[in-house]
């Protein structure tokens, strides 16, 4: 089940050409199982009609403070009181000013004044409007009140000017909302989780490298799930063809040595390390500074390999860190994984069939710790990541309790 399922989200849409992007956000949230109540300001109706949002959410669209559905939950006060989160997107300069002034003369401002739920503003406006001292002062007021404000993007605007003021894409808005909900009440709120993902590339020359088939799908799904559960997530990624998850701090690396340095830096102050990356065991002893030419050589090329460091094993003395490793094996899955659990000083190891999972959209997992063995049946990687994070949290809480000093 998606972690948005059953959440009550109030989506306030203001008068901006960027309102068309929010229709996709409303659809995404509804498909995830959220109950989405859309409030359109009077100006917003000039850009996107109520029928669009009603079709996408399957719920009445609210436009008038005085003409509300006869519903025990939806109302000009109860709407905000029952919300799990409120999103204002696009948030125009006009609406931002009215909220900063504490006005409650329409349904959206009334809802914002009443709600105690976390609120996310996504400002979108002309670059000069955004830069004006009045708007900047109003934004500072909203931040001081505890609202979360997204930074607008830069680029081409509707009126053929370029600058800062674009509404973030629907996927980023959704990711930021998920992070906001997680920070409000997720089981990992206040915790830092480091996740590694993808493979590494070990250069032979400027154009060739040793690598593997890891797609990064599982690691990216784990980072997104940890974000949804409230964690401050640091994702250390090798080269992949995936967009980084929104609201996740992502560090891109290429080689095993670069990943080792990034992991050590990210783990400062961290609580959990999930080492999912397929790090190359070996690298060329030397990398040529020019492309190696075949020329007249028909006998082949010998490349001397040296061992890469075992990143997670090198952190065995980090007693304050709950360490989760992965074992992608082609044979003797349980035997090899159990050996790595002990040898690398891990708290949990997750084993999977390398051939059946690397680069594939689905995966089956076997979880091994000192208490025993459990499994997650083959399923899409986002579902497997959600189930694995739940299992990690249960073990992490037990691990923390065992580490706590006993009371006299």
C-alpha positions in Angstrom: 0.0 0.0 0.0 1.3 3.4 -0.9 2.2 5.6 2.1 -0.1 8.3 0.7 -3.1 6.0 0.8 -5.9 7.5 2.9 -4.1 10.8 3.5 -6.3 13.8 3.3 -4.5 16.4 1.1 -5.9 19.9 0.5 -4.5 21.3 -2.7 -4.9 25.1 -3.1 -4.5 26.2 -6.7 -4.0 30.0 -7.4 -4.3 32.1 -10.5 -1.2 31.4 -12.6 -0.6 29.8 -16.0 1.5 27.2 -14.1 -1.8 25.8 -12.7 -2.0 23.3 -15.5 1.0 21.5 -14.0 -0.9 21.0 -10.8 -3.6 18.9 -12.5 -1.0 16.2 -13.0 0.0 16.5 -9.3 -3.7 16.0 -8.3 -3.9 13.0 -10.5 -0.7 11.4 -9.1 -1.9 11.9 -5.5 -5.3 10.4 -6.3 -3.8 7.4 -8.0 -1.6 6.9 -4.9 -4.8 6.6 -2.8 -4.9 10.1 -1.3 -8.1 11.9 -0.7 -7.5 15.2 -2.6 -9.7 18.2 -1.9 -8.9 20.9 -4.5 -9.6 24.6 -3.7 -9.5 26.9 -6.7 -9.2 30.6 -6.1 -11.3 32.9 -8.2 -8.3 33.7 -10.4 -7.3 30.0 -10.7 -10.6 29.3 -12.4 -9.5 31.6 -15.3 -6.7 29.1 -16.1 -8.0 25.6 -15.2 -11.6 24.7 -14.8 -13.1 22.9 -11.8 -14.3 20.0 -14.0 -10.6 19.1 -14.8 -9.7 18.6 -11.1 -13.0 16.9 -10.3 -12.4 14.3 -13.0 -8.8 13.7 -11.9 -9.6 13.4 -8.1 -13.1 12.0 -8.2 -14.1 14.6 -5.5 -16.0 17.9 -5.6 -13.8 20.9 -6.3 -14.2 23.8 -3.9 -14.4 27.3 -5.1 -16.8 29.3 -3.0 -16.6 29.9 0.8 -20.4 30.1 0.9 -21.3 27.2 -1.3 -19.8 24.1 0.3 -21.0 20.5 -0.1 -23.2 19.1 2.6 -20.4 17.0 4.0 -19.5 16.3 7.6 -15.8 16.6 6.8 -15.6 19.2 4.1 -16.3 22.7 5.4 -14.6 26.1 5.6 -13.2 25.2 9.1 -13.3 21.4 9.1 -11.5 21.1 5.8 -8.3 22.5 7.2 -8.8 20.8 10.6 -9.0 17.3 9.1 -6.2 17.7 6.6 -3.0 15.7 6.8 -1.2 18.3 4.7 -2.0 21.4 2.7 -0.2 22.3 -0.6 -0.5 25.7 -2.2 0.7 25.4 -5.8 1.2 27.6 -7.7 1.4 30.1 -4.9 1.1 33.5 -6.5 2.5 36.8 -5.1 -1.1 37.9 -4.4 -2.1 34.8 -2.4 1.3 34.9 -0.5 0.7 38.5 0.5 -2.8 37.7 1.7 -1.7 34.8 3.8 1.2 36.8 5.2 -1.3 39.5 6.2 -3.5 36.9 8.0 -6.5 37.4 5.8 -9.3 34.8 5.7 -11.6 36.2 3.1 -11.9 33.1 0.8 -11.8 29.4 1.3 -8.1 28.9 0.8 -6.9 31.6 3.2 -9.5 30.4 5.8 -8.3 26.9 5.5 -4.7 28.0 5.9 -5.6 30.0 9.0 -7.4 27.1 10.6 -5.2 24.1 9.8 -2.5 22.7 12.1 -1.3 20.3 9.4 2.1 20.9 7.7 1.8 23.4 4.8 3.8 23.4 1.6 4.0 26.5 -0.6 5.3 26.3 -4.2 5.7 30.0 -5.3 5.5 30.6 -9.0 5.4 34.1 -10.6 7.2 36.6 -12.8 10.9 37.0 -11.8 10.5 40.7 -11.0 7.5 39.9 -8.8 9.5 37.3 -7.0 12.5 39.5 -6.5 10.5 42.5 -5.2 11.1 43.5 -1.5 7.4 43.1 -0.7 7.3 39.5 -2.0 10.6 38.6 -0.3 9.3 40.0 3.0 6.1 38.1 2.7 8.0 34.8 2.0 10.2 35.4 5.0 7.0 35.9 7.1 5.6 32.5 5.9 8.9 30.8 6.7 8.9 32.3 10.2 5.5 30.8 10.8 6.7 27.3 10.1 5.5 26.9 6.5 7.7 25.0 4.1 8.5 27.0 0.9 10.0 25.5 -2.2 12.5 27.4 -4.3 11.1 28.3 -7.7 12.9 27.0 -10.7 14.7 29.1 -13.3 14.0 29.2 -17.0 11.7 30.4 -19.7 8.5 32.0 -18.4 5.1 32.2 -20.1 5.5 35.9 -21.0 8.7 35.2 -22.9 11.1 36.3 -20.2 13.6 34.1 -18.5 14.5 34.0 -14.8 13.6 32.5 -11.4 10.0 31.9 -10.8 9.0 28.7 -12.5 6.8 26.1 -10.7 8.6 22.9 -10.0 7.5 19.8 -11.9 4.7 17.6 -10.5 7.1 14.8 -9.6 9.2 17.2 -7.4 6.0 18.6 -5.8 4.9 15.1 -5.0 8.3 14.2 -3.6 8.4 17.3 -1.4 4.9 16.6 -0.1 5.9 13.0 0.7 8.9 14.3 2.6 6.8 16.9 4.4 4.3 14.2 5.6 7.2 11.9 6.7 8.9 14.7 8.7 5.6 15.3 10.4 4.9 11.8 11.7 7.1 9.2 10.0 8.9 6.6 12.1 12.3 7.8 10.7 11.7 11.5 11.4 14.8 13.0 13.0 17.0 10.2 11.6 19.6 10.3 8.9 19.7 7.4 6.5 22.5 7.0 3.9 21.7 4.8 0.9 24.1 3.8 -1.9 22.9 2.8 -5.3 23.9 1.8 -8.8 27.2 0.4 -10.0 30.7 1.9 -10.2 32.8 2.4 -13.3 36.6 1.7 -13.0 38.4 3.4 -15.9 40.7 1.5 -18.2 41.4 4.6 -20.4 39.4 7.8 -21.0 36.6 6.0 -22.9 36.5 2.5 -21.5 35.7 1.2 -18.0 35.0 -2.0 -16.0 31.4 -1.9 -14.8 28.3 -4.0 -14.1 24.7 -4.1 -15.0 23.2 -2.5 -11.9 20.4 -0.1 -12.8 20.1 1.6 -9.4 16.4 1.0 -9.3 16.4 -0.7 -5.9 18.7 1.9 -4.2 16.7 4.8 -5.6 13.4 3.2 -4.4 15.0 2.7 -0.9 16.0 6.4 -0.8 12.5 7.5 -1.8 10.9 5.2 0.8 13.2 6.4 3.6 12.3 10.0 2.6 8.6 9.1 2.9 9.2 7.7 6.3 10.6 11.0 7.5 14.4 10.4 7.2 17.0 13.0 6.2 18.2 10.9 3.3 21.7 11.1 1.6 21.8 9.1 -1.6 25.3 8.2 -2.9 24.8 7.0 -6.5 27.0 5.6 -9.2 26.1 6.3 -12.9 22.5 5.4 -13.6 19.8 6.5 -16.0 17.4 7.6 -13.3 16.3 11.0 -12.0 17.3 11.5 -8.4 14.3 11.3 -6.0 12.9 14.7 -5.0 13.7 16.0 -1.5 16.8 13.7 -1.3 20.3 15.0 -1.1 22.1 13.1 -3.9 25.8 12.7 -4.5 27.0 11.4 -7.8 30.2 9.4 -8.0 31.8 7.1 -10.6 34.5 4.9 -9.0 34.6 2.7 -5.9 37.2 5.0 -4.3 34.9 8.0 -5.0 32.0 6.1 -3.5 34.0 5.2 -0.4 34.9 8.9 0.2 31.3 10.0 -0.3 29.9 7.3 2.0 32.3 8.2 4.8 31.3 11.9 4.5 27.6 11.2 4.3 27.7 8.9 7.3 28.9 11.6 9.7 26.0 11.9 12.1 24.0 9.2 10.3 21.9 6.5 12.0 21.4 3.9 9.3 23.6 2.9 6.3 22.0 0.9 3.5 24.8 -0.3 1.2 22.8 -1.3 -1.9 25.4 -0.2 -4.6 27.1 -2.8 -6.7 30.6 -1.7 -6.1 33.3 -3.2 -8.3 35.5 -5.6 -6.5 38.5 -4.8 -8.7 39.9 -1.8 -10.6 42.7 -1.5 -13.2 46.0 -1.0 -11.4 46.6 2.0 -13.8 44.4 3.8 -16.2 45.8 5.0 -19.5 45.6 8.8 -20.1 44.8 8.2 -23.7 42.6 5.8 -25.7 44.2 2.4 -26.0 44.5 1.6 -29.7 44.2 -1.8 -31.2 46.7 -1.0 -34.0 48.4 -4.1 -35.3 48.0 -6.0 -32.0 45.9 -9.1 -32.6 46.9 -11.1 -29.5 44.7 -9.2 -27.0 45.2 -6.9 -24.1 46.2 -7.7 -20.5 44.9 -5.5 -17.8 46.3 -5.8 -14.3 43.6 -5.6 -11.6 43.9 -4.6 -8.0 41.4 -5.0 -5.2 39.0 -2.2 -4.3 38.3 -1.5 -0.7 35.2 -3.2 0.9 33.4 0.0 1.9 30.9 -1.3 4.4 33.4 -3.8 6.0 35.7 -0.9 6.5 33.1 0.7 8.8 32.8 -2.2 11.2 34.0 -0.1 14.1 31.2 2.4 13.6 29.1 1.0 16.5 26.7 3.9 16.4 25.6 3.1 12.9 23.1 0.4 12.0 24.6 -1.2 8.9 22.6 -3.0 6.2 24.4 -4.8 3.4 23.3 -6.5 0.2 24.6 -9.8 -1.3 23.8 -10.3 -5.0 24.8 -13.9 -5.6 24.6 -16.4 -8.6 25.0 -19.5 -6.4 24.9 -20.6 -2.8 22.8 -17.6 -1.9 22.3 -18.2 1.8 25.8 -19.5 2.5 27.5 -16.6 0.8 25.2 -14.0 2.4 25.6 -15.4 5.9 29.4 -15.4 5.5 29.2 -11.7 4.5 27.0 -10.9 7.5 29.7 -12.0 9.9 32.7 -11.1 8.0 31.7 -7.5 7.4 30.2 -6.8 10.8 26.7 -6.1 9.5 23.4 -5.8 11.5 21.4 -7.1 8.5 22.2 -8.5 5.1 19.7 -8.6 2.2 20.4 -11.4 -0.3 19.1 -11.6 -3.8 19.6 -13.7 -7.0 21.9 -11.5 -9.1 20.8 -12.9 -12.5 17.1 -12.5 -11.7 17.2 -9.1 -10.2 20.1 -6.9 -11.5 18.6 -4.5 -14.0 15.1 -6.0 -13.7 12.0 -4.2 -12.4 11.2 -6.9 -9.9 13.1 -8.6 -7.1 12.8 -11.2 -4.4 14.7 -10.6 -1.1 16.0 -12.8 1.7 16.7 -11.0 4.9 19.3 -12.5 7.2 20.4 -11.3 10.7 21.6 -13.1 13.8 18.0 -13.7 14.9 17.1 -15.7 11.7 15.9 -15.5 8.1 12.9 -14.0 6.5 11.9 -13.2 3.0 10.1 -10.7 0.7 8.4 -12.4 -2.2 9.2 -11.3 -5.7 7.5 -8.0 -6.5 8.2 -4.6 -8.1 11.2 -2.9 -6.6 9.3 0.0 -5.1 7.1 -2.4 -3.2 10.1 -4.5 -2.1 11.8 -1.3 -0.9 8.7 -0.4 1.2 8.6 -3.8 2.8 12.4 -3.8 3.4 12.3 -0.4 5.0 9.6 -1.6 7.4 11.7 -4.6 8.3 14.8 -2.4 8.8 12.9 0.0 11.1 11.7 -2.9 13.3 15.3 -4.3 13.6 16.7 -0.8 14.1 14.4 0.0 17.0 15.3 -3.4 18.6 19.0 -2.7 18.0 18.7 0.8 19.6 16.8 -0.6 22.6 19.5 -3.2 23.1 22.2 -0.5 23.0 20.5 1.7 25.6 22.0 1.6 29.0 20.0 -0.4 31.5 18.1 1.5 34.2 19.2 0.9 37.8 
